[in-house]
Amino acid sequence: MRKIISVLFWSVISAAFIGPGTVTTAASAGAQFGLQLLWALLFSTVACVVLQEASARLTVVSGRNLGQTIIWRFRGVAKTLSAWLVMVAIWLGCAAYEAGNILGGAAGARLATGVDPRILALIIGIAAGLLLFFGTTRIVATVLGGIVAAMGLAFLVTAAMVKPPVDELLKGLFIPAMPDGAGVLVIGLIGTTVVPYNLFLGSGIAAGQDLKEFRFGLVVAILLGGIISMAVLVVGFSVIGKFSFQAISDALSVQLGGWAGPFFAFGLFAAGFSSAITAPLASAITAQSLFGENWQEKSWSYRAVWMSILFVGLIFGLSGIQPIPAIILAQALNGILLPVVAIFLFLMINDKALLGQHKNPLWLNVLTGIVVLITLALGVNNVVKALRHVL
């Protein structure tokens, strides 16, 4: 029972990364490239386990969360520069996610209602802002998170009914392939699973946990989230014709019945709306952990952070921009920013003064280093390609 409770507790991490970004990026990868990019989701799931375990272990053993350890570890100018470098990376990532969250939530609501998505984006933005300002987000996020979990189950069932070829499934999982034009999607699949702000979230909620029990719950919860993401890609593989949210809705309806289309629409809205609350909140919590006492929940400095994130998302929602490419680019941006946070985490988790005997062993350092280097290489490669295209 304690292990089950631990899994449910840590499901907040997997729930945080299964949002409109995961549905859009994974399903688009399946629709465009079949099962060839499953390996990217397998890699990102393993990477998520490695990095989230490290951030939680940091708090459990040292008593300080990730932001607090960065402030503790550095002195003088290095301390200020480190705090702001991490904060800027998290702010940019959360702003990109927020654009995708509001666009995705509005797209889901439009599927169900047919209302202009700009009006729906405005409603979502105002509702999220009121909930954040008055601090009543927990119940709403929990309820909507349950709906998203049910949508994930629907994807699992549909993926099983699609019956993808076993040989192609295994090949996609274990033989990395990079088809022409897949670079942004690959980094997006990583960015939608290993969410940079989740490292701060996981570190923050780990206080008071037992080392062995939290590892079991965290690993199982993230693996389940990764499996759901892979199921979304398999469902995308079944889409006939050009990928769109309507195409995904139709694919679910064919496999599960007429009820599945409206259920997907509401689930996409729920994923977008709940994440539209989570991303601004996570950015403000990160600022609080980095800058300390003057950034309490009711302070205007704290509120200014989440308000700015929400404002960016709302601007994109009102712009009329197409949601699918915008959401995929948001995930890719976070994949590019991920190494910034991961490198700081790597330094903290190897500090003997903080962790003593619980600092990273050699094999885990090698695994963490591989995760950081692959993500960094993919990110730099995509940036270089983008610059060449512009120039």
VOBATI-220386 format. One record per residue (C-alpha): z, x, y; residue number from 1; residue in one letter. Coordinates in nm, 3 decimals. Example, Ala and Ser with C-alpha at 12.3 -4.5 7.8 and 13.67 -1.06 7.14 Angstrom:
<recs>
(rec (0.780 1.230 -0.450) 1 'A')
(rec (0.714 1.367 -0.106) 2 'S')
</recs>
This chain:
<recs>
(rec (0.000 0.000 0.000) 1 'M')
(rec (0.081 0.286 0.239) 2 'R')
(rec (-0.260 0.439 0.168) 3 'K')
(rec (-0.433 0.105 0.236) 4 'I')
(rec (-0.243 0.071 0.564) 5 'I')
(rec (-0.345 0.427 0.656) 6 'S')
(rec (-0.714 0.344 0.590) 7 'V')
(rec (-0.688 0.031 0.806) 8 'L')
(rec (-0.515 0.231 1.083) 9 'F')
(rec (-0.785 0.498 1.090) 10 'W')
(rec (-1.065 0.243 1.071) 11 'S')
(rec (-1.044 0.239 1.451) 12 'V')
(rec (-1.249 0.562 1.441) 13 'I')
(rec (-1.527 0.422 1.223) 14 'S')
(rec (-1.520 0.093 1.416) 15 'A')
(rec (-1.564 0.292 1.738) 16 'A')
(rec (-1.884 0.458 1.618) 17 'F')
(rec (-2.039 0.151 1.453) 18 'I')
(rec (-2.177 -0.014 1.763) 19 'G')
(rec (-2.518 -0.098 1.910) 20 'P')
(rec (-2.600 0.273 1.907) 21 'G')
(rec (-2.553 0.305 1.532) 22 'T')
(rec (-2.745 -0.014 1.456) 23 'V')
(rec (-3.032 0.082 1.688) 24 'T')
(rec (-3.059 0.452 1.599) 25 'T')
(rec (-3.011 0.421 1.222) 26 'A')
(rec (-3.235 0.115 1.184) 27 'A')
(rec (-3.503 0.274 1.403) 28 'S')
(rec (-3.487 0.591 1.190) 29 'A')
(rec (-3.540 0.383 0.875) 30 'G')
(rec (-3.825 0.183 1.028) 31 'A')
(rec (-4.010 0.491 1.157) 32 'Q')
(rec (-3.942 0.752 0.890) 33 'F')
(rec (-3.830 0.561 0.582) 34 'G')
(rec (-3.542 0.730 0.400) 35 'L')
(rec (-3.629 1.083 0.516) 36 'Q')
(rec (-3.347 1.105 0.774) 37 'L')
(rec (-3.061 0.992 0.550) 38 'L')
(rec (-2.953 1.357 0.531) 39 'W')
(rec (-2.872 1.349 0.905) 40 'A')
(rec (-2.625 1.064 0.848) 41 'L')
(rec (-2.472 1.245 0.549) 42 'L')
(rec (-2.434 1.562 0.758) 43 'F')
(rec (-2.290 1.372 1.056) 44 'S')
(rec (-2.041 1.186 0.833) 45 'T')
(rec (-1.914 1.516 0.689) 46 'V')
(rec (-1.905 1.664 1.041) 47 'A')
(rec (-1.708 1.362 1.163) 48 'C')
(rec (-1.449 1.407 0.886) 49 'V')
(rec (-1.411 1.781 0.961) 50 'V')
(rec (-1.375 1.744 1.339) 51 'L')
(rec (-1.163 1.426 1.339) 52 'Q')
(rec (-0.923 1.577 1.082) 53 'E')
(rec (-0.888 1.887 1.300) 54 'A')
(rec (-0.815 1.687 1.617) 55 'S')
(rec (-0.558 1.468 1.439) 56 'A')
(rec (-0.394 1.768 1.263) 57 'R')
(rec (-0.361 1.935 1.603) 58 'L')
(rec (-0.145 1.647 1.728) 59 'T')
(rec (0.055 1.596 1.406) 60 'V')
(rec (0.157 1.962 1.382) 61 'V')
(rec (0.185 2.070 1.747) 62 'S')
(rec (0.304 1.745 1.906) 63 'G')
(rec (0.032 1.777 2.171) 64 'R')
(rec (-0.296 1.588 2.181) 65 'N')
(rec (-0.631 1.761 2.228) 66 'L')
(rec (-0.636 1.729 2.606) 67 'G')
(rec (-0.277 1.854 2.639) 68 'Q')
(rec (-0.346 2.157 2.419) 69 'T')
(rec (-0.644 2.257 2.634) 70 'I')
(rec (-0.419 2.248 2.941) 71 'I')
(rec (-0.147 2.439 2.753) 72 'W')
(rec (-0.383 2.704 2.612) 73 'R')
(rec (-0.546 2.821 2.938) 74 'F')
(rec (-0.403 2.949 3.264) 75 'R')
(rec (-0.516 2.962 3.627) 76 'G')
(rec (-0.888 2.925 3.700) 77 'V')
(rec (-0.974 2.911 3.327) 78 'A')
(rec (-0.741 2.612 3.289) 79 'K')
(rec (-0.906 2.421 3.574) 80 'T')
(rec (-1.260 2.507 3.465) 81 'L')
(rec (-1.190 2.416 3.100) 82 'S')
(rec (-1.035 2.080 3.193) 83 'A')
(rec (-1.326 1.985 3.420) 84 'W')
(rec (-1.592 2.108 3.178) 85 'L')
(rec (-1.451 1.887 2.903) 86 'V')
(rec (-1.400 1.597 3.143) 87 'M')
(rec (-1.758 1.613 3.274) 88 'V')
(rec (-1.895 1.626 2.917) 89 'A')
(rec (-1.685 1.324 2.814) 90 'I')
(rec (-1.774 1.134 3.133) 91 'W')
(rec (-2.147 1.191 3.084) 92 'L')
(rec (-2.124 1.093 2.717) 93 'G')
(rec (-1.923 0.778 2.788) 94 'C')
(rec (-2.157 0.678 3.072) 95 'A')
(rec (-2.456 0.714 2.838) 96 'A')
(rec (-2.277 0.515 2.568) 97 'Y')
(rec (-2.181 0.248 2.818) 98 'E')
(rec (-2.544 0.199 2.919) 99 'A')
(rec (-2.629 0.147 2.552) 100 'G')
(rec (-2.326 -0.076 2.496) 101 'N')
(rec (-2.413 -0.320 2.774) 102 'I')
(rec (-2.785 -0.315 2.693) 103 'L')
(rec (-2.709 -0.371 2.322) 104 'G')
(rec (-2.455 -0.644 2.387) 105 'G')
(rec (-2.697 -0.824 2.620) 106 'A')
(rec (-2.979 -0.788 2.364) 107 'A')
(rec (-2.760 -0.948 2.095) 108 'G')
(rec (-2.660 -1.234 2.324) 109 'A')
(rec (-3.024 -1.286 2.420) 110 'R')
(rec (-3.124 -1.317 2.053) 111 'L')
(rec (-2.876 -1.601 2.019) 112 'A')
(rec (-2.924 -1.776 2.356) 113 'T')
(rec (-3.260 -1.677 2.507) 114 'G')
(rec (-3.090 -1.618 2.846) 115 'V')
(rec (-3.221 -1.342 3.077) 116 'D')
(rec (-3.058 -1.016 2.953) 117 'P')
(rec (-2.980 -0.906 3.312) 118 'R')
(rec (-2.761 -1.214 3.359) 119 'I')
(rec (-2.595 -1.147 3.025) 120 'L')
(rec (-2.539 -0.780 3.117) 121 'A')
(rec (-2.368 -0.889 3.440) 122 'L')
(rec (-2.140 -1.129 3.250) 123 'I')
(rec (-2.052 -0.858 2.994) 124 'I')
(rec (-1.980 -0.604 3.270) 125 'G')
(rec (-1.758 -0.840 3.470) 126 'I')
(rec (-1.569 -0.957 3.159) 127 'A')
(rec (-1.511 -0.598 3.042) 128 'A')
(rec (-1.395 -0.496 3.391) 129 'G')
(rec (-1.143 -0.781 3.411) 130 'L')
(rec (-1.004 -0.702 3.066) 131 'L')
(rec (-0.971 -0.334 3.152) 132 'L')
(rec (-0.808 -0.404 3.489) 133 'F')
(rec (-0.550 -0.648 3.356) 134 'F')
(rec (-0.491 -0.452 3.036) 135 'G')
(rec (-0.559 -0.727 2.783) 136 'T')
(rec (-0.819 -0.537 2.583) 137 'T')
(rec (-0.636 -0.486 2.251) 138 'R')
(rec (-0.659 -0.843 2.113) 139 'I')
(rec (-1.020 -0.890 2.223) 140 'V')
(rec (-1.125 -0.554 2.080) 141 'A')
(rec (-0.947 -0.629 1.751) 142 'T')
(rec (-1.115 -0.968 1.709) 143 'V')
(rec (-1.461 -0.836 1.798) 144 'L')
(rec (-1.401 -0.532 1.577) 145 'G')
(rec (-1.347 -0.770 1.285) 146 'G')
(rec (-1.681 -0.935 1.357) 147 'I')
(rec (-1.852 -0.594 1.366) 148 'V')
(rec (-1.689 -0.508 1.032) 149 'A')
(rec (-1.828 -0.830 0.884) 150 'A')
(rec (-2.172 -0.738 1.021) 151 'M')
(rec (-2.136 -0.399 0.850) 152 'G')
(rec (-2.066 -0.576 0.521) 153 'L')
(rec (-2.381 -0.783 0.572) 154 'A')
(rec (-2.581 -0.461 0.612) 155 'F')
(rec (-2.429 -0.321 0.291) 156 'L')
(rec (-2.524 -0.633 0.095) 157 'V')
(rec (-2.875 -0.636 0.243) 158 'T')
(rec (-2.925 -0.265 0.168) 159 'A')
(rec (-2.833 -0.331 -0.196) 160 'A')
(rec (-3.078 -0.623 -0.211) 161 'M')
(rec (-3.358 -0.410 -0.063) 162 'V')
(rec (-3.330 -0.185 -0.371) 163 'K')
(rec (-3.475 0.134 -0.222) 164 'P')
(rec (-3.636 0.376 -0.471) 165 'P')
(rec (-3.357 0.593 -0.616) 166 'V')
(rec (-3.564 0.913 -0.609) 167 'D')
(rec (-3.652 0.863 -0.241) 168 'E')
(rec (-3.289 0.777 -0.165) 169 'L')
(rec (-3.159 1.098 -0.325) 170 'L')
(rec (-3.434 1.307 -0.166) 171 'K')
(rec (-3.355 1.164 0.178) 172 'G')
(rec (-2.984 1.232 0.133) 173 'L')
(rec (-2.992 1.587 0.003) 174 'F')
(rec (-3.322 1.744 0.116) 175 'I')
(rec (-3.332 1.781 0.496) 176 'P')
(rec (-3.667 1.689 0.651) 177 'A')
(rec (-3.778 1.694 1.013) 178 'M')
(rec (-4.095 1.484 1.048) 179 'P')
(rec (-4.296 1.517 1.370) 180 'D')
(rec (-4.130 1.318 1.646) 181 'G')
(rec (-3.797 1.282 1.464) 182 'A')
(rec (-3.598 1.533 1.672) 183 'G')
(rec (-3.443 1.284 1.916) 184 'V')
(rec (-3.353 1.046 1.634) 185 'L')
(rec (-3.186 1.322 1.429) 186 'V')
(rec (-2.964 1.434 1.717) 187 'I')
(rec (-2.907 1.065 1.795) 188 'G')
(rec (-2.786 0.999 1.440) 189 'L')
(rec (-2.536 1.281 1.483) 190 'I')
(rec (-2.431 1.165 1.829) 191 'G')
(rec (-2.376 0.808 1.714) 192 'T')
(rec (-2.144 0.918 1.430) 193 'T')
(rec (-1.954 1.218 1.567) 194 'V')
(rec (-1.860 1.057 1.897) 195 'V')
(rec (-1.713 1.320 2.136) 196 'P')
(rec (-1.459 1.084 2.292) 197 'Y')
(rec (-1.342 0.980 1.945) 198 'N')
(rec (-1.201 1.332 1.903) 199 'L')
(rec (-0.963 1.257 2.191) 200 'F')
(rec (-0.897 0.906 2.061) 201 'L')
(rec (-0.816 1.031 1.709) 202 'G')
(rec (-0.594 1.305 1.847) 203 'S')
(rec (-0.412 1.058 2.070) 204 'G')
(rec (-0.328 0.804 1.797) 205 'I')
(rec (-0.222 1.066 1.539) 206 'A')
(rec (0.123 1.121 1.691) 207 'A')
(rec (0.399 1.050 1.438) 208 'G')
(rec (0.165 1.044 1.137) 209 'Q')
(rec (0.238 1.216 0.805) 210 'D')
(rec (-0.002 1.505 0.738) 211 'L')
(rec (-0.104 1.406 0.383) 212 'K')
(rec (-0.119 1.032 0.442) 213 'E')
(rec (-0.326 1.054 0.760) 214 'F')
(rec (-0.582 1.275 0.584) 215 'R')
(rec (-0.637 1.018 0.310) 216 'F')
(rec (-0.672 0.726 0.552) 217 'G')
(rec (-0.895 0.917 0.794) 218 'L')
(rec (-1.133 1.050 0.529) 219 'V')
(rec (-1.174 0.714 0.352) 220 'V')
(rec (-1.224 0.523 0.679) 221 'A')
(rec (-1.490 0.763 0.807) 222 'I')
(rec (-1.671 0.774 0.471) 223 'L')
(rec (-1.687 0.393 0.470) 224 'L')
(rec (-1.827 0.400 0.823) 225 'G')
(rec (-2.087 0.657 0.718) 226 'G')
(rec (-2.191 0.444 0.420) 227 'I')
(rec (-2.237 0.142 0.649) 228 'I')
(rec (-2.453 0.355 0.883) 229 'S')
(rec (-2.667 0.460 0.586) 230 'M')
(rec (-2.698 0.095 0.483) 231 'A')
(rec (-2.827 0.013 0.833) 232 'V')
(rec (-3.095 0.284 0.792) 233 'L')
(rec (-3.196 0.136 0.455) 234 'V')
(rec (-3.226 -0.209 0.613) 235 'V')
(rec (-3.444 -0.054 0.885) 236 'G')
(rec (-3.661 0.086 0.603) 237 'F')
(rec (-3.731 -0.275 0.498) 238 'S')
(rec (-3.859 -0.379 0.843) 239 'V')
(rec (-4.228 -0.467 0.840) 240 'I')
(rec (-4.423 -0.382 1.154) 241 'G')
(rec (-4.284 -0.252 1.483) 242 'K')
(rec (-3.906 -0.203 1.501) 243 'F')
(rec (-3.710 -0.443 1.720) 244 'S')
(rec (-3.380 -0.631 1.712) 245 'F')
(rec (-3.576 -0.944 1.621) 246 'Q')
(rec (-3.733 -0.756 1.327) 247 'A')
(rec (-3.388 -0.657 1.199) 248 'I')
(rec (-3.269 -1.016 1.239) 249 'S')
(rec (-3.571 -1.139 1.042) 250 'D')
(rec (-3.515 -0.881 0.765) 251 'A')
(rec (-3.152 -0.993 0.727) 252 'L')
(rec (-3.257 -1.359 0.723) 253 'S')
(rec (-3.512 -1.296 0.447) 254 'V')
(rec (-3.253 -1.125 0.226) 255 'Q')
(rec (-2.941 -1.331 0.302) 256 'L')
(rec (-3.062 -1.665 0.434) 257 'G')
(rec (-3.116 -1.834 0.770) 258 'G')
(rec (-2.754 -1.789 0.880) 259 'W')
(rec (-2.790 -1.408 0.884) 260 'A')
(rec (-3.012 -1.396 1.194) 261 'G')
(rec (-2.768 -1.569 1.433) 262 'P')
(rec (-2.481 -1.378 1.269) 263 'F')
(rec (-2.655 -1.046 1.341) 264 'F')
(rec (-2.717 -1.153 1.701) 265 'A')
(rec (-2.348 -1.234 1.751) 266 'F')
(rec (-2.245 -0.916 1.569) 267 'G')
(rec (-2.468 -0.702 1.794) 268 'L')
(rec (-2.319 -0.874 2.099) 269 'F')
(rec (-1.966 -0.817 1.962) 270 'A')
(rec (-2.039 -0.450 1.892) 271 'A')
(rec (-2.175 -0.403 2.245) 272 'G')
(rec (-1.897 -0.593 2.419) 273 'F')
(rec (-1.611 -0.427 2.230) 274 'S')
(rec (-1.766 -0.083 2.285) 275 'S')
(rec (-1.821 -0.169 2.653) 276 'A')
(rec (-1.441 -0.181 2.673) 277 'I')
(rec (-1.377 0.123 2.452) 278 'T')
(rec (-1.603 0.379 2.625) 279 'A')
(rec (-1.458 0.340 2.980) 280 'P')
(rec (-1.105 0.327 2.838) 281 'L')
(rec (-1.162 0.645 2.633) 282 'A')
(rec (-1.290 0.834 2.937) 283 'S')
(rec (-0.983 0.734 3.139) 284 'A')
(rec (-0.747 0.830 2.853) 285 'I')
(rec (-0.922 1.169 2.828) 286 'T')
(rec (-0.870 1.225 3.202) 287 'A')
(rec (-0.504 1.131 3.163) 288 'Q')
(rec (-0.455 1.383 2.880) 289 'S')
(rec (-0.628 1.659 3.078) 290 'L')
(rec (-0.481 1.602 3.423) 291 'F')
(rec (-0.133 1.473 3.345) 292 'G')
(rec (0.125 1.272 3.530) 293 'E')
(rec (-0.082 1.157 3.830) 294 'N')
(rec (-0.327 0.972 3.603) 295 'W')
(rec (-0.112 0.686 3.473) 296 'Q')
(rec (-0.273 0.358 3.362) 297 'E')
(rec (-0.210 0.169 3.685) 298 'K')
(rec (-0.306 0.458 3.916) 299 'S')
(rec (-0.631 0.436 4.109) 300 'W')
(rec (-0.742 0.777 3.986) 301 'S')
(rec (-0.719 0.649 3.627) 302 'Y')
(rec (-0.894 0.324 3.717) 303 'R')
(rec (-1.164 0.508 3.912) 304 'A')
(rec (-1.270 0.688 3.594) 305 'V')
(rec (-1.322 0.375 3.382) 306 'W')
(rec (-1.470 0.184 3.678) 307 'M')
(rec (-1.732 0.455 3.732) 308 'S')
(rec (-1.830 0.445 3.363) 309 'I')
(rec (-1.855 0.065 3.370) 310 'L')
(rec (-2.058 0.078 3.691) 311 'F')
(rec (-2.316 0.316 3.538) 312 'V')
(rec (-2.351 0.092 3.233) 313 'G')
(rec (-2.389 -0.216 3.452) 314 'L')
(rec (-2.662 -0.053 3.662) 315 'I')
(rec (-2.862 0.017 3.347) 316 'F')
(rec (-2.797 -0.337 3.221) 317 'G')
(rec (-2.930 -0.487 3.544) 318 'L')
(rec (-3.229 -0.252 3.563) 319 'S')
(rec (-3.438 -0.441 3.307) 320 'G')
(rec (-3.492 -0.120 3.109) 321 'I')
(rec (-3.589 -0.161 2.741) 322 'Q')
(rec (-3.267 -0.136 2.536) 323 'P')
(rec (-3.389 0.038 2.219) 324 'I')
(rec (-3.523 0.366 2.369) 325 'P')
(rec (-3.232 0.377 2.617) 326 'A')
(rec (-2.975 0.339 2.338) 327 'I')
(rec (-3.141 0.607 2.123) 328 'I')
(rec (-3.147 0.850 2.418) 329 'L')
(rec (-2.779 0.778 2.488) 330 'A')
(rec (-2.687 0.874 2.132) 331 'Q')
(rec (-2.901 1.189 2.159) 332 'A')
(rec (-2.729 1.291 2.484) 333 'L')
(rec (-2.392 1.266 2.314) 334 'N')
(rec (-2.522 1.472 2.024) 335 'G')
(rec (-2.620 1.742 2.276) 336 'I')
(rec (-2.279 1.727 2.451) 337 'L')
(rec (-2.083 1.730 2.123) 338 'L')
(rec (-2.074 2.113 2.086) 339 'P')
(rec (-1.889 2.145 2.421) 340 'V')
(rec (-1.591 1.947 2.291) 341 'V')
(rec (-1.624 2.087 1.938) 342 'A')
(rec (-1.599 2.449 2.061) 343 'I')
(rec (-1.277 2.373 2.249) 344 'F')
(rec (-1.138 2.200 1.940) 345 'L')
(rec (-1.238 2.503 1.729) 346 'F')
(rec (-1.038 2.733 1.961) 347 'L')
(rec (-0.733 2.505 1.955) 348 'M')
(rec (-0.728 2.454 1.579) 349 'I')
(rec (-0.726 2.832 1.525) 350 'N')
(rec (-0.435 2.902 1.761) 351 'D')
(rec (-0.146 3.025 1.545) 352 'K')
(rec (0.103 2.969 1.827) 353 'A')
(rec (0.016 2.598 1.817) 354 'L')
(rec (-0.029 2.536 1.445) 355 'L')
(rec (0.133 2.824 1.254) 356 'G')
(rec (0.048 2.794 0.885) 357 'Q')
(rec (-0.153 2.477 0.950) 358 'H')
(rec (-0.426 2.650 1.150) 359 'K')
(rec (-0.775 2.643 1.001) 360 'N')
(rec (-0.828 2.841 0.680) 361 'P')
(rec (-1.140 3.058 0.652) 362 'L')
(rec (-1.344 2.804 0.451) 363 'W')
(rec (-1.277 2.531 0.703) 364 'L')
(rec (-1.370 2.762 0.991) 365 'N')
(rec (-1.700 2.834 0.818) 366 'V')
(rec (-1.765 2.460 0.772) 367 'L')
(rec (-1.667 2.382 1.132) 368 'T')
(rec (-1.884 2.669 1.256) 369 'G')
(rec (-2.183 2.535 1.062) 370 'I')
(rec (-2.132 2.189 1.213) 371 'V')
(rec (-2.115 2.330 1.567) 372 'V')
(rec (-2.413 2.564 1.521) 373 'L')
(rec (-2.641 2.300 1.367) 374 'I')
(rec (-2.556 2.048 1.637) 375 'T')
(rec (-2.601 2.311 1.908) 376 'L')
(rec (-2.935 2.424 1.764) 377 'A')
(rec (-3.068 2.070 1.741) 378 'L')
(rec (-2.951 1.992 2.093) 379 'G')
(rec (-3.101 2.307 2.247) 380 'V')
(rec (-3.426 2.249 2.059) 381 'N')
(rec (-3.457 1.897 2.200) 382 'N')
(rec (-3.373 2.011 2.553) 383 'V')
(rec (-3.639 2.285 2.533) 384 'V')
(rec (-3.898 2.035 2.405) 385 'K')
(rec (-3.811 1.793 2.685) 386 'A')
(rec (-3.844 2.068 2.950) 387 'L')
(rec (-4.180 2.175 2.808) 388 'R')
(rec (-4.299 1.816 2.825) 389 'H')
(rec (-4.187 1.784 3.189) 390 'V')
(rec (-4.328 2.121 3.295) 391 'L')
</recs>
